[in-house]
Amino acid sequence: MRAIDWRALRGSIVLFAFALAIGVAAAGSAVRFHGAASRSHDAQKQRLESIRARHRTIDEQRWLVESRLPEFRALEAAGVIGEEQRLTWIETLQEVAARVGLPSLRYRIEPRTSYGADPDLDSDAYRPFSSVVRVEAGLLHEGDFERLMRGLATRRAGLYRIERCDLRRAGPSFVMRAGAVNLAAECDLRWITFERAEERP
């Protein structure tokens, strides 16, 4: 049996160890590169999903705006959104009173104030405001009052609500004569409008 020549094998062992070290280092680098590439891929995938989600949201918002725009324009035209149309309110009251044939009509508009009675009406974009119109009307009989309220409702003169109404006799006895005032009505009508939040201080 021949003796092992360690001096002859030393070079081969060194080369093998060197190659093994290089292989281990290369394998480690490959693992690290794969991990970094995988993380980068996941990040890019999440970014793509985020972009797609934003595009879906934009499309949904655009559809909502386009579908609701006619209603919004109608509310603007009716004086519900934007500046108050006080002249329109008064002209409507006068027109309905004349059509009903009321013996007398007086009114007073109070200053505009913030309307916080209904929190559901408030939003980040628009704020509700209101003005009370106090109406004092002379009536021939109680049917005139009903016709007055019905006439206001059919004119669509903005958005309003009846805050209160009081009816009382104007004299000791009824006089069935055109132009006679047998009943006195006093009503508070609250007109509600909306303005963009940034347009009010």
N, CA, C and O of each residue as an XYZ file, in Angstrom:
804
protein
N       0.862     -1.190      0.000
C       0.000      0.000      0.000
C       0.887      1.224      0.000
O       1.791      1.375      0.822
N       0.589      2.108     -0.971
C       1.450      3.300     -1.104
C       1.043      4.345     -0.083
O      -0.138      4.472      0.240
N       1.999      5.083      0.420
C       1.731      6.183      1.370
C       1.141      7.377      0.603
O       1.509      7.645     -0.541
N       0.211      8.090      1.271
C      -0.449      9.264      0.657
C       0.529     10.418      0.630
O       1.139     10.779      1.637
N       0.654     10.974     -0.543
C       1.547     12.135     -0.699
C       0.748     13.405     -0.412
O       0.150     13.977     -1.323
N       0.733     13.845      0.836
C      -0.070     15.016      1.244
C       0.396     16.285      0.559
O      -0.391     17.205      0.340
N       1.668     16.336      0.223
C       2.139     17.545     -0.450
C       1.538     17.664     -1.838
O       1.286     18.765     -2.327
N       1.307     16.505     -2.473
C       0.697     16.544     -3.810
C      -0.780     16.889     -3.746
O      -1.320     17.536     -4.643
N      -1.432     16.444     -2.661
C      -2.876     16.712     -2.525
C      -3.182     18.095     -1.968
O      -4.317     18.563     -2.059
N      -2.200     18.738     -1.404
C      -2.470     20.016     -0.747
C      -3.053     21.047     -1.704
O      -3.990     21.770     -1.366
N      -2.487     21.100     -2.895
C      -2.990     22.071     -3.875
C      -4.417     21.788     -4.276
O      -5.218     22.710     -4.422
N      -4.747     20.511     -4.457
C      -6.120     20.152     -4.833
C      -7.109     20.480     -3.725
O      -8.213     20.958     -3.985
N      -6.695     20.213     -2.467
C      -7.582     20.509     -1.334
C      -7.846     22.008     -1.223
O      -8.964     22.446     -0.952
N      -6.781     22.779     -1.440
C      -6.922     24.248     -1.371
C      -7.855     24.733     -2.465
O      -8.717     25.578     -2.226
N      -7.683     24.194     -3.672
C      -8.557     24.609     -4.776
C     -10.011     24.209     -4.516
O     -10.941     24.957     -4.817
N     -10.182     23.002     -3.946
C     -11.539     22.549     -3.633
C     -12.190     23.450     -2.576
O     -13.355     23.826     -2.709
N     -11.436     23.792     -1.529
C     -11.967     24.660     -0.468
C     -12.308     26.042     -1.023
O     -13.324     26.641     -0.670
N     -11.432     26.527     -1.901
C     -11.680     27.848     -2.506
C     -12.947     27.809     -3.360
O     -13.776     28.718     -3.306
N     -13.083     26.741     -4.148
C     -14.282     26.614     -4.997
C     -15.542     26.467     -4.151
O     -16.596     27.012     -4.479
N     -15.410     25.708     -3.038
C     -16.564     25.538     -2.150
C     -16.972     26.869     -1.530
O     -18.163     27.165     -1.430
N     -16.003     27.669     -1.114
C     -16.294     28.978     -0.517
C     -16.988     29.883     -1.531
O     -17.946     30.587     -1.213
N     -16.475     29.845     -2.766
C     -17.096     30.665     -3.817
C     -18.531     30.197     -4.070
O     -19.437     31.011     -4.248
N     -18.723     28.878     -4.083
C     -20.064     28.340     -4.303
C     -21.029     28.752     -3.207
O     -22.162     29.148     -3.482
N     -20.572     28.655     -1.948
C     -21.425     29.063     -0.815
C     -21.762     30.550     -0.907
O     -22.904     30.955     -0.688
N     -20.744     31.358     -1.236
C     -20.978     32.802     -1.349
C     -21.963     33.106     -2.474
O     -22.843     33.956     -2.338
N     -21.795     32.394     -3.588
C     -22.696     32.612     -4.726
C     -24.119     32.187     -4.381
O     -25.090     32.848     -4.747
N     -24.218     31.055     -3.659
C     -25.560     30.601     -3.252
C     -26.210     31.604     -2.316
O     -27.403     31.883     -2.436
N     -25.425     32.160     -1.367
C     -25.970     33.172     -0.450
C     -26.416     34.412     -1.190
O     -27.473     34.978     -0.909
N     -25.581     34.835     -2.160
C     -25.948     36.009     -2.959
C     -27.221     35.748     -3.752
O     -28.082     36.619     -3.873
N     -27.327     34.529     -4.292
C     -28.521     34.193     -5.068
C     -29.768     34.215     -4.188
O     -30.823     34.694     -4.604
N     -29.637     33.687     -2.957
C     -30.774     33.701     -2.021
C     -31.172     35.129     -1.687
O     -32.353     35.475     -1.684
N     -30.139     35.976     -1.398
C     -30.436     37.377     -1.072
C     -31.059     38.096     -2.262
O     -32.014     38.855     -2.099
N     -30.526     37.861     -3.456
C     -31.068     38.494     -4.664
C     -32.511     38.055     -4.903
O     -33.368     38.865     -5.255
N     -32.766     36.763     -4.707
C     -34.133     36.260     -4.892
C     -35.091     36.894     -3.885
O     -36.220     37.252     -4.221
N     -34.615     37.026     -2.630
C     -35.467     37.660     -1.604
C     -35.764     39.111     -1.935
O     -36.901     39.567     -1.813
N     -34.715     39.848     -2.364
C     -34.907     41.258     -2.721
C     -35.827     41.387     -3.929
O     -36.698     42.257     -3.968
N     -35.625     40.509     -4.920
C     -36.474     40.552     -6.113
C     -37.923     40.215     -5.761
O     -38.857     40.812     -6.296
N     -38.099     39.248     -4.851
C     -39.449     38.875     -4.444
C     -40.141     40.028     -3.714
O     -41.316     40.310     -3.944
N     -39.379     40.695     -2.818
C     -39.957     41.843     -2.093
C     -40.286     42.980     -3.047
O     -41.326     43.626     -2.922
N     -39.381     43.224     -4.015
C     -39.638     44.277     -4.997
C     -40.876     43.945     -5.843
O     -41.685     44.818     -6.156
N     -40.999     42.670     -6.203
C     -42.169     42.244     -6.981
C     -43.462     42.457     -6.186
O     -44.457     42.947     -6.719
N     -43.428     42.082     -4.911
C     -44.616     42.261     -4.063
C     -44.971     43.741     -3.921
O     -46.142     44.117     -3.968
N     -43.925     44.589     -3.745
C     -44.172     46.031     -3.598
C     -44.773     46.597     -4.882
O     -45.717     47.385     -4.832
N     -44.227     46.199     -6.032
C     -44.758     46.676     -7.305
C     -46.191     46.179     -7.524
O     -47.027     46.897     -8.073
N     -46.461     44.954     -7.092
C     -47.812     44.413     -7.221
C     -48.799     45.192     -6.364
O     -49.907     45.499     -6.806
N     -48.392     45.515     -5.124
C     -49.251     46.313     -4.251
C     -49.471     47.706     -4.825
O     -50.574     48.249     -4.761
N     -48.398     48.284     -5.393
C     -48.526     49.615     -5.996
C     -49.491     49.576     -7.174
O     -50.307     50.482     -7.343
N     -49.398     48.526     -7.991
C     -50.299     48.387     -9.128
C     -51.745     48.244     -8.663
O     -52.647     48.845     -9.247
N     -51.972     47.447     -7.609
C     -53.321     47.282     -7.073
C     -53.848     48.595     -6.520
O     -55.029     48.910     -6.667
N     -52.957     49.371     -5.875
C     -53.366     50.673     -5.342
C     -53.775     51.619     -6.462
O     -54.767     52.339     -6.348
N     -52.996     51.614     -7.554
C     -53.321     52.464     -8.708
C     -54.647     52.041     -9.323
O     -55.471     52.884     -9.677
N     -54.850     50.736     -9.448
C     -56.121     50.248     -9.989
C     -57.295     50.641     -9.100
O     -58.355     51.021     -9.597
N     -57.105     50.549     -7.778
C     -58.169     50.925     -6.843
C     -58.492     52.405     -6.960
O     -59.660     52.793     -6.916
N     -57.443     53.250     -7.111
C     -57.679     54.690     -7.281
C     -58.436     54.970     -8.561
O     -59.328     55.818     -8.590
N     -58.081     54.258     -9.623
C     -58.778     54.447    -10.900
C     -60.239     54.028    -10.789
O     -61.122     54.687    -11.340
N     -60.494     52.929    -10.074
C     -61.891     52.512     -9.869
C     -62.660     53.552     -9.091
O     -63.814     53.844     -9.405
N     -62.018     54.122     -8.060
C     -62.671     55.164     -7.253
C     -62.967     56.390     -8.098
O     -64.050     56.969     -8.005
N     -61.995     56.790     -8.931
C     -62.200     57.959     -9.799
C     -63.343     57.705    -10.771
O     -64.186     58.574    -10.994
N     -63.365     56.498    -11.351
C     -64.452     56.162    -12.286
C     -65.811     56.185    -11.596
O     -66.790     56.677    -12.158
N     -65.870     55.648    -10.366
C     -67.130     55.643     -9.623
C     -67.565     57.071     -9.293
O     -68.743     57.409     -9.411
N     -66.603     57.913     -8.874
C     -66.939     59.304     -8.550
C     -67.396     60.060     -9.786
O     -68.334     60.856     -9.721
N     -66.736     59.813    -10.916
C     -67.134     60.474    -12.157
C     -68.541     60.052    -12.570
O     -69.345     60.879    -13.002
N     -68.832     58.756    -12.432
C     -70.180     58.271    -12.752
C     -71.211     58.913    -11.831
O     -72.296     59.295    -12.271
N     -70.863     59.030    -10.541
C     -71.799     59.618     -9.581
C     -72.066     61.081     -9.922
O     -73.208     61.540     -9.880
N     -70.990     61.816    -10.264
C     -71.157     63.229    -10.618
C     -72.018     63.370    -11.868
O     -72.937     64.188    -11.906
N     -71.718     62.570    -12.889
C     -72.459     62.672    -14.141
C     -73.927     62.281    -13.967
O     -74.809     62.869    -14.593
N     -74.183     61.286    -13.114
C     -75.569     60.840    -12.922
C     -76.369     61.804    -12.059
O     -77.586     61.910    -12.211
N     -75.690     62.513    -11.147
C     -76.389     63.427    -10.234
C     -76.361     64.885    -10.694
O     -77.028     65.735    -10.104
N     -75.595     65.174    -11.741
C     -75.455     66.564    -12.174
C     -76.787     67.213    -12.552
O     -77.014     68.361    -12.170
N     -77.684     66.536    -13.287
C     -78.974     67.182    -13.605
C     -79.774     67.568    -12.352
O     -80.395     68.630    -12.310
N     -79.754     66.696    -11.331
C     -80.460     67.021    -10.094
C     -79.813     68.218     -9.407
O     -80.505     69.089     -8.881
N     -78.485     68.257     -9.415
C     -77.775     69.372     -8.797
C     -78.114     70.684     -9.502
O     -78.364     71.698     -8.851
N     -78.121     70.658    -10.845
C     -78.462     71.862    -11.610
C     -79.894     72.308    -11.329
O     -80.180     73.503    -11.260
N     -80.794     71.330    -11.167
C     -82.194     71.661    -10.867
C     -82.305     72.337     -9.504
O     -83.080     73.279     -9.340
N     -81.529     71.858     -8.521
C     -81.542     72.478     -7.192
C     -80.960     73.889     -7.242
O     -81.434     74.789     -6.548
N     -79.932     74.072     -8.065
C     -79.382     75.427     -8.234
C     -80.426     76.355     -8.846
O     -80.609     77.484     -8.390
N     -81.111     75.870     -9.885
C     -82.119     76.690    -10.559
C     -83.283     77.019     -9.631
O     -83.888     78.085     -9.745
N     -83.599     76.107     -8.711
C     -84.711     76.328     -7.784
C     -84.319     77.201     -6.598
O     -85.166     77.555     -5.778
N     -83.027     77.551     -6.504
C     -82.601     78.411     -5.410
C     -82.315     77.676     -4.119
O     -82.205     78.301     -3.064
N     -82.191     76.359     -4.181
C     -81.869     75.596     -2.977
C     -80.365     75.632     -2.714
O     -79.938     75.685     -1.561
N     -79.565     75.603     -3.770
C     -78.110     75.669     -3.653
C     -77.642     77.016     -4.184
O     -77.999     77.425     -5.289
N     -76.836     77.697     -3.376
C     -76.317     79.000     -3.780
C     -76.933     80.133     -2.972
O     -77.424     79.927     -1.862
N     -76.900     81.325     -3.544
C     -77.426     82.501     -2.858
C     -78.943     82.417     -2.685
O     -79.653     81.805     -3.482
N     -79.405     83.055     -1.617
C     -80.853     83.108     -1.397
C     -81.536     83.880     -2.528
O     -80.981     84.830     -3.080
N     -82.738     83.452     -2.851
C     -83.534     84.141     -3.871
C     -84.754     84.765     -3.196
O     -85.894     84.362     -3.427
N     -84.483     85.746     -2.369
C     -85.547     86.366     -1.566
C     -86.609     87.012     -2.441
O     -87.800     86.935     -2.138
N     -86.187     87.638     -3.508
C     -87.150     88.279     -4.395
C     -88.117     87.245     -4.968
O     -89.315     87.503     -5.092
N     -87.588     86.078     -5.313
C     -88.444     85.003     -5.839
C     -89.449     84.554     -4.786
O     -90.611     84.302     -5.105
N     -89.010     84.452     -3.533
C     -89.936     84.054     -2.467
C     -91.102     85.034     -2.366
O     -92.268     84.643     -2.310
N     -90.746     86.330     -2.346
C     -91.783     87.361     -2.174
C     -92.710     87.395     -3.388
O     -93.930     87.475     -3.244
N     -92.128     87.334     -4.571
C     -92.966     87.345     -5.777
C     -93.906     86.143     -5.798
O     -95.055     86.258     -6.224
N     -93.418     84.992     -5.340
C     -94.269     83.799     -5.293
C     -95.396     83.984     -4.292
O     -96.544     83.651     -4.583
N     -95.083     84.509     -3.121
C     -96.118     84.774     -2.115
C     -97.181     85.724     -2.666
O     -98.378     85.480     -2.512
N     -96.737     86.810     -3.310
C     -97.683     87.790     -3.841
C     -98.547     87.182     -4.949
O     -99.750     87.433     -5.024
N     -97.907     86.374     -5.813
C     -98.643     85.766     -6.920
C     -99.704     84.797     -6.398
O    -100.844     84.814     -6.863
N     -99.331     83.954     -5.433
C    -100.289     82.992     -4.892
C    -101.407     83.711     -4.145
O    -102.573     83.335     -4.265
N    -101.058     84.750     -3.369
C    -102.071     85.502     -2.625
C    -103.073     86.160     -3.572
O    -104.273     86.184     -3.300
N    -102.564     86.696     -4.696
C    -103.461     87.326     -5.663
C    -104.369     86.289     -6.320
O    -105.550     86.543     -6.556
N    -103.800     85.112     -6.612
C    -104.604     84.070     -7.246
C    -105.684     83.560     -6.296
O    -106.811     83.294     -6.714
N    -105.331     83.424     -5.007
C    -106.311     82.973     -4.010
C    -107.350     84.062     -3.741
O    -108.491     83.771     -3.380
N    -106.941     85.318     -3.922
C    -107.831     86.435     -3.631
C    -107.821     86.823     -2.176
O    -108.869     87.156     -1.621
N    -106.646     86.789     -1.530
C    -106.555     87.161     -0.119
C    -106.848     88.649      0.045
O    -106.386     89.467     -0.750
N    -107.607     88.994      1.067
C    -107.892     90.419      1.312
C    -106.645     91.222      1.649
O    -106.543     92.392      1.280
N    -105.691     90.604      2.351
C    -104.485     91.338      2.731
C    -103.315     90.370      2.896
O    -103.503     89.189      3.189
N    -102.100     90.896      2.700
C    -100.887     90.091      2.860
C     -99.739     91.009      3.251
O     -99.468     92.010      2.589
N     -99.069     90.646      4.343
C     -97.855     91.347      4.773
C     -96.791     90.293      5.077
O     -97.111     89.149      5.400
N     -95.519     90.694      4.971
C     -94.433     89.738      5.206
C     -93.204     90.490      5.697
O     -93.040     91.690      5.476
N     -92.354     89.732      6.369
C     -91.080     90.273      6.857
C     -90.049     89.141      6.830
O     -90.303     88.041      7.321
N     -88.885     89.431      6.248
C     -87.829     88.415      6.155
C     -86.778     88.704      7.228
O     -86.228     89.803      7.297
N     -86.515     87.707      8.053
C     -85.506     87.847      9.095
C     -84.110     87.547      8.535
O     -83.989     86.931      7.475
N     -83.056     87.978      9.240
C     -81.681     87.742      8.737
C     -81.371     86.258      8.570
O     -81.913     85.398      9.265
N     -80.497     86.000      7.641
C     -80.080     84.620      7.369
C     -79.172     84.112      8.479
O     -78.295     84.833      8.955
N     -79.387     82.869      8.884
C     -78.583     82.258      9.941
C     -78.195     80.835      9.536
O     -78.776     80.250      8.622
N     -77.196     80.295     10.243
C     -76.815     78.906     10.032
C     -77.940     78.008     10.526
O     -78.551     78.270     11.562
N     -78.204     76.948      9.773
C     -79.317     76.060     10.102
C     -78.759     74.750     10.636
O     -78.265     73.921      9.871
N     -78.837     74.565     11.943
C     -78.288     73.365     12.567
C     -79.334     72.465     13.173
O     -79.012     71.623     14.010
N     -80.584     72.622     12.769
C     -81.660     71.825     13.362
C     -81.596     70.366     12.947
O     -82.057     69.491     13.679
N     -81.026     70.097     11.774
C     -80.964     68.731     11.270
C     -79.523     68.402     10.893
O     -79.069     68.805      9.822
N     -78.778     67.666     11.761
C     -77.373     67.364     11.462
C     -77.188     66.588     10.165
O     -76.118     66.654      9.561
N     -78.214     65.850      9.720
C     -78.076     65.071      8.482
C     -77.925     65.956      7.254
O     -77.449     65.499      6.214
N     -78.328     67.230      7.365
C     -78.218     68.136      6.229
C     -76.818     68.702      6.091
O     -76.462     69.241      5.043
N     -76.014     68.582      7.154
C     -74.676     69.162      7.130
C     -73.708     68.226      6.422
O     -73.866     67.006      6.464
N     -72.703     68.809      5.770
C     -71.682     68.009      5.101
C     -70.402     68.828      5.054
O     -70.386     70.007      5.407
N     -69.317     68.173      4.604
C     -68.045     68.879      4.501
C     -68.059     69.887      3.356
O     -67.398     70.923      3.436
N     -68.797     69.597      2.304
C     -68.782     70.447      1.110
C     -69.804     71.571      1.177
O     -69.527     72.678      0.716
N     -70.987     71.313      1.745
C     -72.058     72.306      1.763
C     -72.598     72.479      3.176
O     -72.689     71.528      3.953
N     -72.953     73.726      3.482
C     -73.499     74.059      4.795
C     -74.922     74.591      4.617
O     -75.181     75.374      3.703
N     -75.853     74.164      5.498
C     -77.234     74.648      5.393
C     -77.422     75.979      6.134
O     -76.898     76.178      7.230
N     -78.179     76.874      5.510
C     -78.551     78.150      6.111
C     -80.057     78.331      5.944
O     -80.690     77.653      5.135
N     -80.611     79.241      6.707
C     -82.054     79.450      6.595
C     -82.420     80.891      6.917
O     -81.698     81.605      7.612
N     -83.554     81.283      6.391
C     -84.148     82.590      6.695
C     -85.639     82.379      6.936
O     -86.314     81.670      6.190
N     -86.128     83.004      7.987
C     -87.548     82.889      8.319
C     -88.304     84.048      7.677
O     -87.931     85.210      7.832
N     -89.367     83.714      6.958
C     -90.257     84.717      6.387
C     -91.551     84.690      7.202
O     -92.285     83.702      7.197
N     -91.807     85.776      7.888
C     -93.038     85.867      8.687
C     -94.151     86.445      7.812
O     -94.042     87.557      7.297
N     -95.201     85.679      7.659
C     -96.304     86.055      6.782
C     -97.551     86.346      7.629
O     -97.944     85.547      8.479
N     -98.146     87.486      7.377
C     -99.416     87.840      8.028
C    -100.444     88.045      6.926
O    -100.298     88.922      6.075
N    -101.484     87.225      6.958
C    -102.477     87.253      5.882
C    -103.877     87.391      6.457
O    -104.212     86.776      7.470
N    -104.689     88.207      5.797
C    -106.107     88.288      6.123
C    -106.887     87.321      5.240
O    -106.684     87.286      4.027
N    -107.783     86.531      5.845
C    -108.503     85.490      5.116
C    -110.007     85.728      5.194
O    -110.537     86.194      6.203
N    -110.668     85.393      4.096
C    -112.122     85.437      4.113
C    -112.669     84.247      4.893
O    -113.613     84.386      5.670
N    -112.065     83.066      4.678
C    -112.453     81.874      5.433
C    -111.248     80.932      5.474
O    -110.228     81.206      4.842
N    -111.362     79.811      6.222
C    -110.219     78.927      6.429
C    -109.751     78.254      5.137
O    -108.597     77.835      5.051
N    -110.610     78.143      4.150
C    -110.211     77.552      2.879
C    -109.137     78.364      2.174
O    -108.328     77.813      1.429
N    -109.125     79.683      2.406
C    -108.092     80.527      1.798
C    -106.692     80.125      2.277
O    -105.729     80.141      1.511
N    -106.606     79.766      3.554
C    -105.303     79.385      4.101
C    -104.795     78.105      3.429
O    -103.622     78.015      3.065
N    -105.675     77.127      3.269
C    -105.286     75.883      2.615
C    -104.863     76.132      1.175
O    -103.883     75.549      0.710
N    -105.577     76.975      0.474
C    -105.220     77.273     -0.917
C    -103.890     78.031     -0.998
O    -103.116     77.842     -1.937
N    -103.638     78.883     -0.012
C    -102.368     79.610      0.020
C    -101.194     78.639      0.178
O    -100.217     78.731     -0.565
N    -101.279     77.712      1.136
C    -100.199     76.752      1.373
C    -100.027     75.804      0.179
O     -98.904     75.467     -0.195
N    -101.132     75.385     -0.405
C    -101.063     74.484     -1.553
C    -100.452     75.203     -2.754
O     -99.678     74.614     -3.508
N    -100.798     76.462     -2.927
C    -100.231     77.235     -4.035
C     -98.737     77.417     -3.893
O     -98.013     77.353     -4.886
N     -98.251     77.644     -2.665
C     -96.810     77.756     -2.438
C     -96.110     76.443     -2.766
O     -95.034     76.440     -3.364
N     -96.719     75.334     -2.377
C     -96.093     74.029     -2.608
C     -95.979     73.718     -4.098
O     -94.994     73.120     -4.531
N     -96.962     74.111     -4.873
C     -96.932     73.795     -6.310
C     -96.003     74.716     -7.095
O     -95.609     74.380     -8.212
N     -95.645     75.872     -6.533
C     -94.761     76.804     -7.247
C     -93.301     76.372     -7.177
O     -92.487     76.854     -7.964
N     -92.952     75.486     -6.265
C     -91.564     75.015     -6.116
C     -90.588     76.171     -5.964
O     -89.546     76.210     -6.618
N     -90.931     77.092     -5.111
C     -90.065     78.256     -4.878
C     -89.039     77.938     -3.803
O     -89.093     78.493     -2.706
N     -88.111     77.051     -4.110
C     -87.078     76.712     -3.145
C     -87.529     75.647     -2.157
O     -88.584     75.029     -2.307
N     -86.697     75.456     -1.148
C     -86.954     74.465     -0.102
C     -87.356     75.206      1.171
O     -86.591     76.026      1.678
N     -88.535     74.925      1.684
C     -88.981     75.608      2.901
C     -89.793     74.648      3.758
O     -90.239     73.594      3.304
N     -89.964     75.044      4.994
C     -90.815     74.296      5.915
C     -91.652     75.285      6.716
O     -91.239     76.421      6.950
N     -92.825     74.840      7.128
C     -93.703     75.685      7.939
C     -93.297     75.498      9.399
O     -93.462     74.420      9.969
N     -92.765     76.564      9.992
C     -92.334     76.489     11.385
C     -93.534     76.539     12.338
O     -93.629     75.754     13.282
N     -94.425     77.455     12.075
C     -95.625     77.588     12.919
C     -96.670     78.382     12.156
O     -96.348     79.136     11.237
N     -97.910     78.206     12.543
C     -99.013     78.966     11.970
C    -100.080     79.173     13.047
O    -100.445     78.233     13.753
N    -100.570     80.387     13.166
C    -101.656     80.712     14.101
C    -102.813     81.313     13.310
O    -102.617     82.197     12.476
N    -104.016     80.823     13.581
C    -105.238     81.362     12.983
C    -106.127     81.884     14.097
O    -106.313     81.223     15.119
N    -106.673     83.071     13.893
C    -107.583     83.624     14.901
C    -108.655     84.458     14.196
O    -108.482     84.919     13.068
N    -109.750     84.627     14.898
C    -110.830     85.459     14.360
C    -110.381     86.918     14.315
O    -109.699     87.416     15.211
N    -110.789     87.575     13.240
C    -110.439     88.997     13.114
C    -111.540     89.909     13.655
O    -111.311     91.102     13.853
N    -112.710     89.368     13.892
C    -113.824     90.180     14.392
C    -114.837     89.317     15.124
O    -114.686     88.096     15.169
N    -115.843     89.912     15.684
C    -116.829     89.156     16.464
C    -117.725     88.258     15.614
O    -118.277     87.280     16.119
N    -117.874     88.583     14.329
C    -118.756     87.778     13.477
C    -118.195     87.705     12.060
O    -117.425     88.565     11.631
N    -118.606     86.646     11.340
C    -118.148     86.467      9.971
C    -118.954     87.363      9.026
O    -120.170     87.510      9.145
N    -118.219     87.949      8.090
C    -118.860     88.785      7.076
C    -118.575     88.127      5.725
O    -117.436     88.146      5.260
N    -119.567     87.564      5.111
C    -119.385     86.878      3.834
C    -119.484     87.888      2.690
O    -120.507     88.009      2.016
N    -118.381     88.604      2.505
C    -118.311     89.628      1.474
C    -116.894     89.635      0.907
O    -115.930     89.536      1.666
N    -116.752     89.747     -0.394
C    -115.432     89.762     -1.017
C    -114.573     90.866     -0.412
O    -115.008     92.011     -0.295
N    -113.369     90.515     -0.036
C    -112.449     91.485      0.549
C    -112.558     91.593      2.056
O    -111.751     92.283      2.679
N    -113.539     90.926      2.663
C    -113.685     90.991      4.118
C    -112.632     90.111      4.780
O    -112.282     89.054      4.255
N    -112.134     90.542      5.919
C    -111.134     89.774      6.677
C    -111.833     89.169      7.889
O    -112.114     89.863      8.866
N    -112.107     87.887      7.819
C    -112.742     87.190      8.934
C    -111.738     86.432      9.802
O    -111.974     86.211     10.990
N    -110.613     86.035      9.195
C    -109.575     85.317      9.927
C    -108.222     85.981      9.669
O    -107.955     86.480      8.575
N    -107.386     85.975     10.688
C    -106.020     86.485     10.562
C    -105.062     85.317     10.750
O    -105.123     84.601     11.749
N    -104.182     85.136      9.782
C    -103.187     84.052      9.853
C    -101.802     84.654     10.009
O    -101.447     85.620      9.334
N    -101.027     84.066     10.907
C     -99.634     84.480     11.084
C     -98.772     83.227     11.041
O     -98.896     82.349     11.895
N     -97.899     83.148     10.043
C     -97.089     81.935      9.834
C     -95.617     82.304      9.695
O     -95.264     83.356      9.161
N     -94.770     81.401     10.193
C     -93.335     81.505      9.980
C     -92.926     80.414      8.997
O     -93.059     79.224      9.283
N     -92.427     80.833      7.837
C     -91.940     79.895      6.826
C     -90.418     79.989      6.791
O     -89.861     81.064      6.571
N     -89.757     78.872      7.007
C     -88.288     78.855      7.025
C     -87.769     78.325      5.688
O     -87.932     77.150      5.360
N     -87.141     79.221      4.930
C     -86.530     78.823      3.660
C     -85.107     78.353      3.934
O     -84.346     79.031      4.625
N     -84.751     77.199      3.394
C     -83.445     76.579      3.634
C     -82.634     76.585      2.340
O     -83.128     76.208      1.277
N     -81.390     77.016      2.452
C     -80.487     77.041      1.299
C     -79.144     76.427      1.702
O     -78.829     76.294      2.884
N     -78.360     76.056      0.679
C     -77.047     75.452      0.912
C     -75.993     76.236      0.152
O     -76.209     76.655     -0.985
N     -74.844     76.429      0.799
C     -73.703     77.069      0.152
C     -72.468     76.230      0.372
O     -72.364     75.484      1.346
N     -71.520     76.367     -0.567
C     -70.246     75.684     -0.378
C     -69.605     76.143      0.922
O     -69.666     77.320      1.278
N     -68.995     75.205      1.620
C     -68.417     75.511      2.937
C     -67.376     76.599      2.852
O     -67.298     77.440      3.748
N     -66.552     76.614      1.778
C     -65.476     77.601      1.695
C     -65.985     78.991      1.338
O     -65.233     79.961      1.435
N     -67.256     79.110      0.923
C     -67.788     80.415      0.553
C     -68.284     81.209      1.757
O     -68.554     82.404      1.642
N     -68.406     80.551      2.916
C     -68.854     81.229      4.127
C     -67.713     81.253      5.121
O     -66.935     80.301      5.187
N     -67.593     82.341      5.912
C     -66.508     82.388      6.896
C     -66.718     81.398      8.025
O     -65.892     81.315      8.934
